[in-house]
Amino acid sequence: MNELDKAGMSFQPYMPPAWNDPCLICVDDSGNAKGFLVYRYDEPRCSWFILLAYVVPSSRRHGVHTELFAALVERGKKRGDILSIDSGTHVKNVPAQKAFAAQGRRATAIHYEYRLLEWLPGASHLNVPAVDKVSSETPPICKTISAAEDQL
């Protein structure tokens, strides 16, 4: 993640995938990892979403990511109920965008965000003070939920 942070391509704060998500791993003949791809089933969309894909620097531009993606496509075809495989990347990650297009993926959405707080280097979402109440002159349209309800 440090490499992505330095390039300005990470989402802050970074939230790693749950370690019970399926993962495809590409290894060399000696068993050394060359790359991996973590994905999750999106039930309402009958799709898989690629949460994280990584190729070690020495194995980049040698088809490792394409091989991992092709293996995931084959798994989806064999399963029979997967309608699409979705993924995303940062707007600055042009190499990934080019790789996705070369693999036959289509850009279908643009994501926008409105940041309420900026994350400072070294800061964590765990040490940001909670906001108890939002003042407003007009009554709120939506009910304010507690942090426990927000986890649902």
Buried (B, 14 or more C-beta within 10 A) or exposed (E): EEEBEEEEBBEBEEEEBEEEBBBBEBEEEEEEBBBBBBBBBBEEEEBBBBBBBBBBEEBBEEEBBBBBBEBBBEBBEEEEEBEBBBBBBBEEBEEBBEBBEEBEBEEEEEEEEEEEEEBEEEEEEEEEEEEEEEEEEEEEEEEEEEEEEEEE
